[in-house]
């Protein structure tokens, strides 16, 4: 599945727009990760634990979005966007990914 943030695909023709697809992921935060991340944030470092959790949430949201697009008969998703939010202290992180499912049928002539 081709997944892009642009609204067009260079060198490809979009033959059919199938509609909006989305994927959501909510990952719970471990209290010990939260505690140590908070300490690290106080001293000005990066929180590898949070970065890993956000990366996992993004990957899960993309996977869910692609599965929905495949069920619609799409072979690409254009115009994808991400949105994320903290669900509160020690609750978790939510990531939403959405875009437009399309059918790409052939390469455009070059020249």
GITAGI-V106707 format. One record per backbone hydrogen bond with DSSP energy under -0.5 kcal/mol. CO is the residue of the C=O (numbers start at 1). NH is the residue of the N-H. E is the energy in kcal/mol with one decimal. If there is no record, write none. Layout:
BEGIN
<<CO | NH | E> <CO | NH | E>>
END
This chain:
BEGIN
<<2 | 77 | -2.8> <4 | 80 | -2.2> <6 | 79 | -2.8> <8 | 10 | -0.5> <9 | 12 | -2.4> <11 | 108 | -2.0> <12 | 14 | -0.5> <13 | 15 | -0.7> <13 | 105 | -1.5> <13 | 106 | -0.6> <16 | 18 | -0.6> <16 | 103 | -2.5> <19 | 101 | -3.1> <21 | 99 | -2.1> <23 | 97 | -2.6> <25 | 95 | -2.5> <26 | 28 | -0.5> <27 | 93 | -2.3> <30 | 34 | -2.6> <31 | 35 | -2.3> <32 | 36 | -2.5> <33 | 37 | -2.7> <34 | 38 | -2.5> <35 | 39 | -1.8> <36 | 40 | -2.4> <37 | 41 | -2.6> <38 | 42 | -1.7> <39 | 43 | -1.5> <40 | 45 | -2.2> <41 | 44 | -0.8> <46 | 48 | -0.9> <47 | 51 | -2.2> <48 | 52 | -2.5> <49 | 53 | -2.0> <50 | 54 | -2.6> <51 | 55 | -2.1> <52 | 56 | -2.3> <53 | 57 | -2.4> <54 | 58 | -2.5> <55 | 59 | -2.4> <56 | 60 | -2.5> <57 | 61 | -2.4> <58 | 62 | -2.3> <59 | 63 | -2.3> <60 | 64 | -2.4> <61 | 65 | -2.2> <62 | 66 | -2.6> <63 | 67 | -2.2> <64 | 68 | -1.9> <65 | 69 | -2.1> <66 | 70 | -2.6> <67 | 71 | -1.8> <68 | 72 | -0.9> <69 | 72 | -0.6> <69 | 74 | -2.4> <70 | 73 | -1.4> <75 | 2 | -1.5> <76 | 102 | -2.7> <77 | 4 | -2.5> <78 | 100 | -2.9> <81 | 98 | -2.1> <83 | 96 | -3.5> <85 | 94 | -2.8> <88 | 91 | -2.2> <88 | 92 | -0.9> <91 | 29 | -0.5> <92 | 87 | -2.4> <93 | 27 | -2.5> <94 | 85 | -2.3> <95 | 25 | -2.0> <96 | 83 | -2.4> <97 | 23 | -2.5> <98 | 81 | -2.3> <99 | 21 | -2.6> <99 | 101 | -0.5> <100 | 78 | -2.6> <101 | 18 | -3.0> <101 | 19 | -1.0> <102 | 75 | -2.0> <102 | 76 | -1.3> <102 | 104 | -0.5> <103 | 15 | -2.6> <103 | 16 | -1.3> <103 | 105 | -0.5> <106 | 13 | -2.1>>
END
